[in-house]
Amino acid sequence: MVISFSILLIASTGYAQTTLRGAGATLPYPLLKKLFREYTYTTKNQVVFEAIGSGSGLAKFTANQVDFVITDVPSSKTINASNRMSIPISVSGVAVAYNLPKNPDLKLNKIVLQAIYSGKITHWNDPAIAELNKLESLPNLPIQVARRPAKSGTYHIFTHFLNQTTLHGNHVIPGSLGMAQFIDETIGSLGFLGLNHAVDNHLKIARIENKSGAFIYPNPHVISVAVDHDSPYAYPITGLSWLVFNPESSAMRDLASWLLHTGQYYHKQFQYAPLPKQMRVNWLKKLENS
């Protein structure tokens, strides 16, 4: 699914001074839509963004077809060229959602998810799942395993958590919106998607075991805490979204600065987490000194 939007100013605000074009990640799209709208309103600079996935966005940026890319898949070879700068702008959580009769409240861990996405666990009443959910009644249903395409940022974050590079899945679903629809309509389904899309579509979301052995339900606070991976309160399936641009562009530097300042105040209402304060301070210094 390709999603694009442009923020156009109404007559009372005048014409756009600059038009910036970008492409990339779908995971933070609901937040980006709000951020770029607010940026346009306050600065009179127009932003046009295509949510086509991190991989496709990087390809467009490398081909000089856009001014910037938002990516959840940082690549030192692609990002750290001499005429490029990358800064983190938000922390996203990836939810594990499911659709089961009687709506059990599930707990899942890395070992079970690895087995499901390797094809070793195929049914919901498997003993390994039952052991984690002793108070829940699990049906004898096949797991309709769904995954995102391999080049997506959501796929990258999820596979990083599982410590495996490839995922088994009966269904390959493009976009978090598509994944939300699939899970909502498919009994026995299991999939991973952006937290915002899971919450907005009222999906059942699993609690995931972190490094401390605690089963954590995702929300903006525990996603923000996850930047410190050793925290006992951290939700473990998270990733940074990066803005990649040419720092020689004054318009792009202004957008980057705005995203690290004012832009950080909009995250939680969309189920994303702002960057920790010290991280913001460090990256603002790097931006100013570049």
C-alpha positions in Angstrom: 0.0 0.0 0.0 1.4 3.4 -1.0 0.2 6.3 1.0 1.1 9.9 0.2 0.0 13.2 1.4 0.9 16.9 0.9 0.1 19.7 3.2 -1.4 22.6 1.3 -1.8 26.0 2.9 -5.1 27.7 2.7 -5.3 31.2 1.3 -5.2 32.9 4.8 -1.8 31.5 5.5 -0.2 32.5 2.2 1.9 30.4 -0.2 4.5 27.8 0.8 8.0 29.2 0.9 9.7 25.8 0.3 8.5 22.4 -0.7 10.3 19.4 0.8 9.7 16.0 -0.6 10.3 12.8 1.4 9.5 9.1 1.3 9.9 6.1 3.6 8.6 4.3 6.6 4.9 3.3 7.1 5.4 2.4 10.8 5.5 6.0 12.0 3.1 7.3 9.3 0.2 8.4 11.6 2.7 10.5 13.6 4.5 11.9 10.6 1.2 13.0 9.1 0.5 15.1 12.2 4.1 16.4 12.4 4.4 17.5 8.8 1.0 19.2 9.0 2.0 21.2 12.1 5.4 22.0 10.6 3.8 23.4 7.5 1.3 25.4 9.5 3.9 27.1 11.7 6.7 27.6 9.1 4.8 27.9 5.8 7.1 25.3 4.3 5.2 22.5 2.5 6.1 18.9 3.1 5.1 16.1 0.7 5.7 12.6 2.0 5.1 9.1 0.5 4.7 6.3 3.0 6.1 3.5 0.8 8.3 1.6 3.2 11.8 2.1 4.5 13.5 0.2 1.7 11.6 1.9 -1.1 12.2 5.3 0.5 15.9 4.7 0.8 16.0 3.7 -2.9 14.3 7.0 -3.9 16.6 9.0 -1.7 19.7 7.3 -3.1 18.4 8.1 -6.6 18.0 11.8 -5.6 14.2 11.7 -6.2 13.4 13.1 -2.7 14.9 15.5 -0.3 14.8 13.1 2.7 13.9 9.7 3.8 12.3 8.4 7.1 13.6 4.9 7.8 13.3 2.3 10.5 16.1 0.3 8.9 19.4 2.2 9.5 22.2 1.1 7.2 25.6 2.6 7.7 26.6 2.1 4.1 23.5 3.9 2.8 23.1 6.5 5.5 26.6 7.6 6.4 27.7 8.9 3.0 29.7 12.2 3.2 26.7 14.3 2.1 24.1 12.8 4.4 23.1 13.1 8.0 20.8 10.9 10.0 19.1 11.8 13.2 16.5 9.8 15.3 13.1 11.5 15.6 10.9 9.0 17.4 10.6 5.7 19.1 8.1 3.2 17.7 6.7 0.1 19.3 5.7 -3.0 17.3 2.7 -4.8 18.8 2.0 -8.5 18.5 -1.7 -8.8 17.9 -4.0 -11.8 17.5 -7.6 -12.8 16.9 -8.9 -15.7 19.0 -12.3 -16.8 20.3 -13.2 -15.6 23.8 -10.5 -12.9 23.6 -7.9 -14.4 25.9 -5.2 -12.1 27.4 -2.1 -13.7 26.0 1.5 -13.6 27.2 4.2 -14.4 24.7 8.0 -14.5 24.8 10.9 -14.5 22.4 11.2 -18.3 22.4 7.6 -19.0 21.6 7.5 -16.3 18.9 10.7 -17.7 17.3 9.1 -21.1 17.2 5.9 -19.7 15.6 7.8 -17.7 13.0 10.0 -20.7 12.3 7.0 -23.0 11.6 7.8 -25.2 14.7 4.7 -24.1 16.6 1.6 -24.4 14.4 -1.4 -24.5 16.8 -2.7 -22.2 19.5 -3.0 -24.9 22.1 0.7 -25.9 21.8 2.2 -26.7 25.2 4.7 -23.9 25.0 2.0 -21.3 24.6 -0.2 -23.0 27.2 2.7 -22.9 29.7 2.8 -19.1 29.5 -1.0 -18.8 29.7 -2.1 -21.2 32.4 -5.2 -19.2 33.2 -6.4 -18.9 29.6 -8.4 -21.4 27.5 -6.5 -21.8 24.2 -8.3 -23.2 21.2 -7.2 -26.1 19.0 -6.8 -23.8 16.0 -4.0 -23.5 13.5 -2.1 -20.2 13.8 -2.6 -18.0 10.8 0.9 -16.6 10.9 1.2 -13.2 9.2 4.3 -11.1 8.6 5.3 -7.9 6.9 7.5 -7.8 3.7 11.2 -8.3 4.4 12.2 -4.8 3.4 9.8 -3.1 5.8 11.0 -1.3 9.0 8.5 -3.2 11.0 9.9 -6.5 9.8 13.4 -5.2 10.6 12.5 -4.3 14.2 10.6 -7.6 14.8 13.4 -9.8 13.4 16.0 -7.9 15.4 14.0 -8.7 18.6 13.8 -12.4 17.6 17.5 -12.6 16.6 16.6 -14.2 13.3 16.9 -12.9 9.8 14.0 -14.6 8.1 10.5 -15.3 9.2 8.0 -18.0 8.2 4.5 -16.8 7.6 1.4 -18.1 5.8 0.5 -14.5 4.9 2.7 -11.6 3.8 0.8 -8.4 4.4 1.9 -5.0 3.1 1.5 -2.1 5.5 0.4 -1.9 9.1 -3.1 -0.9 8.0 -3.3 -4.1 5.9 -2.0 -6.1 8.8 -4.6 -4.7 11.1 -7.4 -5.5 8.7 -6.1 -9.1 8.2 -6.0 -9.8 11.9 -9.4 -8.2 12.5 -11.0 -10.4 9.8 -9.1 -13.7 10.4 -9.9 -16.0 13.3 -6.7 -17.7 14.6 -4.4 -15.0 13.2 -1.2 -13.6 14.7 0.8 -10.8 13.3 3.0 -7.8 14.2 2.3 -4.1 13.3 2.7 -0.6 14.6 1.2 0.0 18.0 -0.9 2.9 16.8 -2.6 0.8 14.1 -3.3 -2.0 16.6 -4.8 0.3 19.2 -6.9 2.3 16.6 -8.3 -0.9 15.2 -9.1 -2.3 18.7 -7.0 -5.5 18.2 -6.0 -7.8 21.1 -2.4 -7.2 21.9 -0.1 -9.6 23.7 2.1 -8.9 26.6 5.7 -9.6 25.7 8.4 -10.8 28.1 11.4 -8.4 28.4 15.0 -9.1 29.5 14.0 -8.8 33.1 11.3 -11.5 32.8 8.4 -9.1 33.1 5.5 -9.4 30.6 4.9 -5.8 29.3 1.9 -4.4 27.5 3.0 -1.7 25.1 2.3 2.0 25.6 4.3 5.2 25.0 5.9 5.2 28.4 7.4 1.7 28.3 8.3 2.2 24.6 10.3 5.3 25.6 11.9 3.5 28.5 13.0 0.8 26.0 15.8 3.1 24.7 17.5 1.8 27.9 17.2 -1.9 27.1 18.1 -3.1 30.6 15.2 -1.3 32.3 12.8 -3.8 34.0 9.9 -1.7 32.7 10.9 -1.7 29.0 8.8 -3.0 26.3 11.2 -5.1 24.2 10.0 -4.7 20.6 10.9 -1.2 19.7 12.9 0.8 17.2 14.0 4.3 16.3 12.8 6.1 13.2 15.5 8.1 11.5 15.4 11.2 9.3 18.1 11.0 6.6 18.9 14.2 4.6 21.6 16.4 3.1 22.8 18.7 5.9 23.9 21.3 3.3 20.2 22.1 2.8 19.1 24.9 5.2 15.5 23.9 4.7 16.2 20.3 5.8 18.2 21.5 8.7 15.3 23.6 9.8 12.9 20.6 9.5 15.3 18.4 11.5 15.7 21.0 14.3 11.9 21.4 14.5 11.4 17.6 14.7 13.8 17.5 17.6 12.3 20.5 19.4 8.5 21.2 18.9 7.8 17.9 17.1 8.5 15.8 20.2 5.3 17.0 21.9 2.9 15.2 19.6 4.2 11.6 20.0 2.2 10.1 22.9 -1.3 11.0 21.5 -0.5 8.7 18.5 1.0 5.8 20.7 4.6 6.7 19.8 7.3 7.8 22.3 9.4 11.0 22.1 13.2 10.6 22.3 14.6 10.7 25.9 15.7 14.3 26.8 19.4 13.6 26.8 19.3 11.9 23.5 17.5 15.0 22.0 20.1 17.3 23.5 23.0 15.3 22.1 21.5 15.1 18.6 20.7 18.8 18.6 24.3 19.6 19.4 25.4 17.3 16.6 23.0 19.0 14.2 24.2 22.5 15.2 27.9 21.5 14.8 27.6 19.7 11.5 
